[in-house]
């Protein structure tokens, strides 16, 4: 048990091996947090961390919940055979993950189907049909959440109509808030991705099947590198090739430079728009939100859609493409001077958790956990296995709130060389002032700021 960390607090701020109590009068007054004062503690620390040699971001379902305001967007799957739900609950408790989720239900149902197929059980056809029906519901719900979010964003164009109506004005206020969520998503991603181009690229990993991250990356103008090649029919590569973006400065030949704002992106559990096509995996042309073309995956989704139930055993990840995807994650984080930031990830995937623990065996690595809650105790359970000196924790309804986090606590979403030059210039002038008292003037040319 980490004695320095009190998990009973509403908000847990643990940085630089110190637990900072933000519920005190120093940081909170009249139930209002002094966010500027909290920022003075948090932002410089995160800025330093984000400029580490290797930086990775692991995003879980908490991001989708924050964007859609829908806490039940991925409900449990109810099969006609009650034994499936009971087995899913049993295995989830055995793994210390608390309550089961829809991935547990789906995985157990698939395992049962495999067993039926082995023994030639006649129930296999009915179970396969039921799994296909549940998968269709799951995929449709994912697209529905995307579509609702997109509709709210697009409806902002109507906010200026009928301004004299209170009802419409209230609706407009809500639309402005939804529009701001898109801007917040862009700023959130830019805070991580705006690294100096000469440093290693940011690696973004997600367990989500939806495409909110891809949508935010496109809207923010961030270039993405992944395993897919091709335009009309992108095909997943079986091997990893470290391609990158470069440009030639005007008037300079033979000295290409790295393009800024480039990230490497990996979806560890598959995606709603990935599909098996023979012995290949392709990315189908499915627009954000579906917009009526979701029938591209309706035919036998069990055999065609790349949706991955969470791993109960590491052997499950030995099958393509998940072995390659998890290997990308392990390669990115398990190296010296590596920092992993998690947001909205509830530590419910045992394979990912093992990789993170392996990473922390390297003394120079660091883990930043940002979460709205403790995920039914799973985060606390994981933290108790870690060396607290390698941890930064921002957990709670204030520190993990998507809007507060993005607006106040994350670093500025830009490569801010100007502020750095200003700080060095002020420091130099301070030294010059100390060297030359007020009654003396420096010699001409000694106070030269041109190098800044």
BELHU-V774868 format. One record per residue. N is the residue number from 1. RES is the residue in three letters. PHI is phi in radians with two decimals (none if undefined). PSI is psi in degrees with one decimal (* if undefined). Layout:
N&RES&PHI&PSI, N&RES&PHI&PSI
This chain:
1&UNK&none&132.3, 2&UNK&-1.40&109.9, 3&UNK&-1.22&-23.5, 4&UNK&-1.37&-16.7, 5&UNK&-1.88&121.2, 6&UNK&-1.75&105.7, 7&UNK&-1.40&-1.4, 8&UNK&-1.51&-6.8, 9&UNK&-1.33&152.0, 10&UNK&-1.15&-35.0, 11&UNK&-2.31&131.9, 12&UNK&-2.01&115.3, 13&UNK&-2.06&110.2, 14&UNK&-2.24&105.0, 15&UNK&-2.34&147.9, 16&UNK&0.90&41.5, 17&UNK&1.07&29.3, 18&UNK&-2.39&132.4, 19&UNK&-1.58&114.8, 20&UNK&-1.75&122.0, 21&UNK&-1.53&104.4, 22&UNK&-1.60&1.0, 23&UNK&-1.52&-0.1, 24&UNK&-1.43&170.5, 25&UNK&-1.11&-21.7, 26&UNK&-1.14&-33.6, 27&UNK&-2.00&-4.4, 28&UNK&-2.56&133.8, 29&UNK&-2.52&129.8, 30&UNK&0.95&44.6, 31&UNK&1.09&16.0, 32&UNK&-2.03&127.8, 33&UNK&-1.37&140.3, 34&UNK&-1.45&84.8, 35&UNK&-1.15&-30.5, 36&UNK&-1.14&-39.8, 37&UNK&-1.23&-38.9, 38&UNK&-1.13&-39.2, 39&UNK&-1.05&-37.4, 40&UNK&-1.06&-25.9, 41&UNK&-1.52&-39.6, 42&UNK&-1.53&-48.3, 43&UNK&-1.07&-45.5, 44&UNK&-1.08&-35.9, 45&UNK&-1.16&-46.1, 46&UNK&-1.16&-37.2, 47&UNK&-1.04&-42.6, 48&UNK&-1.13&-42.2, 49&UNK&-1.13&-42.6, 50&UNK&-1.20&-15.6, 51&UNK&-1.73&20.6, 52&UNK&-1.14&166.5, 53&UNK&-1.06&-42.8, 54&UNK&-2.23&126.7, 55&UNK&-2.25&131.8, 56&UNK&-2.29&147.5, 57&UNK&-2.15&124.1, 58&UNK&-1.93&118.1, 59&UNK&-1.95&131.6, 60&UNK&-1.91&-164.7, 61&UNK&-1.19&-14.1, 62&UNK&-1.04&-30.8, 63&UNK&-1.18&-44.2, 64&UNK&-1.10&-39.3, 65&UNK&-1.11&-42.3, 66&UNK&-1.12&-35.0, 67&UNK&-1.41&-33.4, 68&UNK&-1.72&-14.6, 69&UNK&1.04&26.2, 70&UNK&-2.02&103.0, 71&UNK&-1.38&-10.4, 72&UNK&-2.05&36.4, 73&UNK&-1.27&-20.4, 74&UNK&-2.21&74.1, 75&UNK&-1.28&166.0, 76&UNK&-1.06&149.2, 77&UNK&-1.65&122.6, 78&UNK&-1.71&110.4, 79&UNK&-1.66&158.8, 80&UNK&-1.15&-27.8, 81&UNK&-1.52&109.2, 82&UNK&-1.12&-21.2, 83&UNK&-1.11&-26.3, 84&UNK&-1.15&-47.9, 85&UNK&-1.13&-40.5, 86&UNK&-1.11&-43.6, 87&UNK&-1.15&-39.1, 88&UNK&-1.09&-43.5, 89&UNK&-1.10&-41.7, 90&UNK&-1.10&-44.9, 91&UNK&-1.26&-33.7, 92&UNK&-1.12&-41.2, 93&UNK&-1.18&-38.4, 94&UNK&-1.08&-34.1, 95&UNK&-1.48&-1.7, 96&UNK&1.30&23.9, 97&UNK&-1.72&5.1, 98&UNK&1.33&-131.3, 99&UNK&-1.34&150.9, 100&UNK&-1.33&166.4, 101&UNK&-2.27&-175.0, 102&UNK&-1.13&-29.0, 103&UNK&-1.17&-36.7, 104&UNK&-1.10&-45.2, 105&UNK&-1.04&-44.6, 106&UNK&-1.16&-42.4, 107&UNK&-1.10&-45.3, 108&UNK&-1.11&-40.4, 109&UNK&-1.09&-40.1, 110&UNK&-1.18&-40.3, 111&UNK&-1.10&-39.6, 112&UNK&-1.13&-40.3, 113&UNK&-1.09&-41.4, 114&UNK&-1.05&-41.4, 115&UNK&-1.12&-42.5, 116&UNK&-1.04&-41.1, 117&UNK&-1.17&-33.9, 118&UNK&-1.19&-43.7, 119&UNK&-1.59&-1.6, 120&UNK&1.28&30.9, 121&UNK&-1.20&135.0, 122&UNK&-1.21&-16.4, 123&UNK&-1.29&-7.3, 124&UNK&-1.09&-38.2, 125&UNK&-1.16&-41.6, 126&UNK&-1.14&-41.6, 127&UNK&-1.16&-39.1, 128&UNK&-1.09&-43.1, 129&UNK&-1.09&-39.7, 130&UNK&-1.18&-40.9, 131&UNK&-1.08&-42.6, 132&UNK&-1.07&-41.1, 133&UNK&-1.14&-41.5, 134&UNK&-1.18&-37.1, 135&UNK&-1.14&-38.9, 136&UNK&-1.08&-41.8, 137&UNK&-1.10&-41.2, 138&UNK&-1.11&-48.2, 139&UNK&-1.12&-39.3, 140&UNK&-1.15&-37.8, 141&UNK&-1.18&-35.3, 142&UNK&-1.11&-47.1, 143&UNK&-1.16&-33.5, 144&UNK&-1.11&-42.9, 145&UNK&-1.10&-41.3, 146&UNK&-1.09&-44.3, 147&UNK&-1.16&-40.5, 148&UNK&-1.11&-41.7, 149&UNK&-1.10&-42.6, 150&UNK&-1.16&-39.6, 151&UNK&-1.11&-39.0, 152&UNK&-1.14&-38.8, 153&UNK&-1.15&-45.2, 154&UNK&-1.22&-25.2, 155&UNK&-1.29&-4.6, 156&UNK&-1.10&-23.0, 157&UNK&-1.15&-18.6, 158&UNK&-1.63&1.4, 159&UNK&-1.22&-22.0, 160&UNK&-1.55&-1.0, 161&UNK&-1.49&145.3, 162&UNK&0.92&50.2, 163&UNK&-1.13&-18.9, 164&UNK&-1.39&-11.4, 165&UNK&-1.53&123.5, 166&UNK&-1.08&-38.4, 167&UNK&-1.10&-44.4, 168&UNK&-1.19&-37.0, 169&UNK&-1.09&-40.8, 170&UNK&-1.11&-40.1, 171&UNK&-1.11&-41.7, 172&UNK&-1.07&-40.3, 173&UNK&-1.04&-40.3, 174&UNK&-1.17&-39.0, 175&UNK&-1.13&-39.8, 176&UNK&-1.06&-40.9, 177&UNK&-1.08&-43.1, 178&UNK&-1.15&-38.1, 179&UNK&-1.10&-40.4, 180&UNK&-1.11&-28.8, 181&UNK&-1.07&-37.7, 182&UNK&-1.14&-43.2, 183&UNK&-1.11&-38.8, 184&UNK&-1.10&-41.3, 185&UNK&-1.06&-43.5, 186&UNK&-1.10&-45.6, 187&UNK&-1.13&-37.9, 188&UNK&-1.03&-48.7, 189&UNK&-1.20&-37.3, 190&UNK&-1.18&-31.6, 191&UNK&-1.05&-32.1, 192&UNK&-1.58&-36.9, 193&UNK&-1.49&-17.2, 194&UNK&-1.44&68.7, 195&UNK&-1.76&154.3, 196&UNK&-0.98&134.1, 197&UNK&-1.08&-24.5, 198&UNK&-1.33&-13.4, 199&UNK&-1.45&165.2, 200&UNK&-1.05&142.9, 201&UNK&-1.10&148.4, 202&UNK&-1.14&134.8, 203&UNK&-1.82&122.8, 204&UNK&-1.88&123.8, 205&UNK&-2.09&145.1, 206&UNK&-2.53&147.6, 207&UNK&-1.68&1.5, 208&UNK&-1.42&146.8, 209&UNK&-1.57&-22.5, 210&UNK&-1.32&-179.5, 211&UNK&-2.20&35.2, 212&UNK&-1.13&-37.7, 213&UNK&-1.15&-46.0, 214&UNK&-1.04&-40.7, 215&UNK&-1.10&-43.7, 216&UNK&-1.14&-39.4, 217&UNK&-1.09&-43.4, 218&UNK&-1.13&-44.7, 219&UNK&-1.14&-32.2, 220&UNK&-1.48&-5.8, 221&UNK&1.31&25.4, 222&UNK&-1.57&128.7, 223&UNK&-1.37&143.1, 224&UNK&-2.12&135.8, 225&UNK&-2.00&127.2, 226&UNK&-2.51&-166.4, 227&UNK&-1.50&-2.6, 228&UNK&-1.58&142.5, 229&UNK&-2.22&146.1, 230&UNK&1.85&161.9, 231&UNK&-1.94&-57.8, 232&UNK&-1.25&-35.6, 233&UNK&-2.44&76.4, 234&UNK&-1.05&130.0, 235&UNK&-2.02&135.3, 236&UNK&-1.27&130.2, 237&UNK&-1.28&142.9, 238&UNK&-1.39&-17.4, 239&UNK&-2.20&156.9, 240&UNK&-1.64&128.7, 241&UNK&-2.08&122.5, 242&UNK&-1.42&72.1, 243&UNK&-1.38&162.9, 244&UNK&-2.72&173.1, 245&UNK&-1.82&131.1, 246&UNK&-2.32&164.4, 247&UNK&-2.53&156.7, 248&UNK&-1.75&118.8, 249&UNK&-1.07&146.2, 250&UNK&-0.98&130.6, 251&UNK&1.44&-1.5, 252&UNK&-2.13&122.5, 253&UNK&-1.99&144.1, 254&UNK&1.43&6.9, 255&UNK&-2.28&67.3, 256&UNK&-1.12&145.1, 257&UNK&-2.09&154.6, 258&UNK&-1.23&139.5, 259&UNK&-1.38&137.4, 260&UNK&-1.42&158.5, 261&UNK&1.30&44.4, 262&UNK&-2.14&135.2, 263&UNK&-2.28&157.1, 264&UNK&-1.77&131.3, 265&UNK&-2.19&131.2, 266&UNK&-2.42&131.3, 267&UNK&-1.82&104.7, 268&UNK&-1.17&-30.5, 269&UNK&-1.86&12.9, 270&UNK&1.62&-172.3, 271&UNK&-2.64&157.5, 272&UNK&-1.14&-21.7, 273&UNK&-1.89&17.1, 274&UNK&-1.70&142.9, 275&UNK&-2.57&138.0, 276&UNK&-1.29&130.1, 277&UNK&-2.31&90.2, 278&UNK&1.21&-125.8, 279&UNK&-1.70&16.1, 280&UNK&-2.08&164.7, 281&UNK&-2.05&126.1, 282&UNK&-2.07&159.1, 283&UNK&-1.80&114.7, 284&UNK&-1.38&153.1, 285&UNK&-1.34&72.4, 286&UNK&-1.84&111.4, 287&UNK&-1.18&157.8, 288&UNK&-1.10&121.5, 289&UNK&1.62&-6.2, 290&UNK&1.52&-61.1, 291&UNK&0.91&41.6, 292&UNK&1.57&-9.9, 293&UNK&-1.82&24.8, 294&UNK&-1.27&-7.0, 295&UNK&-1.18&-7.5, 296&UNK&-1.11&-21.6, 297&UNK&-2.05&8.9, 298&UNK&-1.19&-32.9, 299&UNK&-1.31&107.7, 300&UNK&0.91&63.3, 301&UNK&-1.10&-25.4, 302&UNK&-1.02&-38.7, 303&UNK&-1.67&-10.0, 304&UNK&-2.06&-35.7, 305&UNK&-1.48&136.7, 306&UNK&-1.58&84.0, 307&UNK&-2.11&125.1, 308&UNK&-1.94&116.2, 309&UNK&-1.15&149.0, 310&UNK&-1.09&155.0, 311&UNK&-1.47&123.0, 312&UNK&-1.61&-24.9, 313&UNK&-2.39&144.5, 314&UNK&-1.10&-24.7, 315&UNK&-1.10&-23.8, 316&UNK&-1.13&-26.2, 317&UNK&-1.49&5.8, 318&UNK&-1.39&-5.0, 319&UNK&-1.72&141.9, 320&UNK&-1.15&139.4, 321&UNK&-1.69&3.4, 322&UNK&-1.18&-30.9, 323&UNK&-1.07&-42.8, 324&UNK&-1.19&-39.2, 325&UNK&-1.18&-44.0, 326&UNK&-1.21&-30.6, 327&UNK&-1.17&-37.7, 328&UNK&-1.05&-42.7, 329&UNK&-1.11&-46.7, 330&UNK&-1.09&-42.9, 331&UNK&-1.12&-36.7, 332&UNK&-1.25&-39.2, 333&UNK&-1.71&-28.8, 334&UNK&-1.55&70.5, 335&UNK&-2.70&157.1, 336&UNK&-1.04&150.9, 337&UNK&1.03&35.3, 338&UNK&-1.83&139.7, 339&UNK&-2.12&132.0, 340&UNK&-2.04&126.1, 341&UNK&-1.92&127.6, 342&UNK&-1.92&136.7, 343&UNK&-2.32&124.8, 344&UNK&1.23&13.1, 345&UNK&-1.69&125.2, 346&UNK&-1.63&11.1, 347&UNK&0.96&45.3, 348&UNK&-1.77&-0.4, 349&UNK&-1.87&112.0, 350&UNK&-1.13&-33.7, 351&UNK&-1.21&-45.1, 352&UNK&-1.06&-41.8, 353&UNK&-1.06&-39.8, 354&UNK&-1.13&-39.0, 355&UNK&-1.13&-41.3, 356&UNK&-1.11&-41.9, 357&UNK&-1.12&-37.3, 358&UNK&-1.09&-41.0, 359&UNK&-1.01&-42.7, 360&UNK&-1.26&-6.9, 361&UNK&-1.30&-13.6, 362&UNK&-1.56&117.6, 363&UNK&-1.03&-28.6, 364&UNK&-1.52&3.1, 365&UNK&-1.55&163.5, 366&UNK&-2.57&144.5, 367&UNK&-2.12&126.3, 368&UNK&-1.95&119.8, 369&UNK&-1.91&117.5, 370&UNK&-2.05&120.0, 371&UNK&-2.66&151.2, 372&UNK&-1.32&-27.5, 373&UNK&-2.62&-172.9, 374&UNK&-1.62&9.9, 375&UNK&0.93&55.4, 376&UNK&1.00&33.0, 377&UNK&1.54&-5.9, 378&UNK&-1.17&-36.9, 379&UNK&-1.17&-43.9, 380&UNK&-1.06&-43.0, 381&UNK&-1.05&-40.1, 382&UNK&-1.25&-42.9, 383&UNK&-1.04&-35.6, 384&UNK&-1.15&-11.9, 385&UNK&-1.62&-5.5, 386&UNK&-1.83&161.2, 387&UNK&-1.42&114.5, 388&UNK&-1.09&-21.6, 389&UNK&-1.19&-17.1, 390&UNK&-1.77&14.8, 391&UNK&-2.06&145.8, 392&UNK&-2.24&126.8, 393&UNK&-2.10&130.0, 394&UNK&-2.33&90.9, 395&UNK&-2.21&132.0, 396&UNK&2.48&172.3, 397&UNK&-1.28&-10.3, 398&UNK&-1.78&-52.5, 399&UNK&-1.24&-31.2, 400&UNK&-1.70&0.3, 401&UNK&-1.19&128.4, 402&UNK&-1.04&-42.6, 403&UNK&-1.20&-48.2, 404&UNK&-1.11&-42.6, 405&UNK&-1.04&-47.5, 406&UNK&-1.26&-40.2, 407&UNK&-1.35&-30.4, 408&UNK&-2.08&-35.7, 409&UNK&-1.86&-28.3, 410&UNK&-1.33&154.3, 411&UNK&-1.07&160.6, 412&UNK&-1.00&131.7, 413&UNK&-1.34&62.3, 414&UNK&-2.85&156.5, 415&UNK&-1.44&99.9, 416&UNK&-1.69&78.5, 417&UNK&-1.38&-23.0, 418&UNK&-1.13&-47.4, 419&UNK&-1.07&-38.3, 420&UNK&-1.12&-44.2, 421&UNK&-1.14&-37.5, 422&UNK&-1.09&-43.1, 423&UNK&-1.10&-42.4, 424&UNK&-1.19&-35.8, 425&UNK&-1.16&-45.1, 426&UNK&-1.11&-37.6, 427&UNK&-1.13&-40.9, 428&UNK&-1.13&-42.7, 429&UNK&-1.15&-33.2, 430&UNK&-1.12&-42.1, 431&UNK&-1.13&-40.6, 432&UNK&-1.13&-38.4, 433&UNK&-1.11&-39.8, 434&UNK&-1.21&-32.0, 435&UNK&-1.32&-30.3, 436&UNK&-2.13&103.0, 437&UNK&-1.00&169.5, 438&UNK&-1.11&-28.0, 439&UNK&-1.50&3.6, 440&UNK&-2.15&147.9, 441&UNK&-1.93&137.6, 442&UNK&-1.17&152.6, 443&UNK&-1.14&152.4, 444&UNK&-1.01&128.4, 445&UNK&1.64&-12.1, 446&UNK&-1.34&-27.9, 447&UNK&-1.74&60.9, 448&UNK&-1.67&115.5, 449&UNK&-1.70&8.9, 450&UNK&-1.11&-25.4, 451&UNK&-1.22&-13.8, 452&UNK&-1.65&*
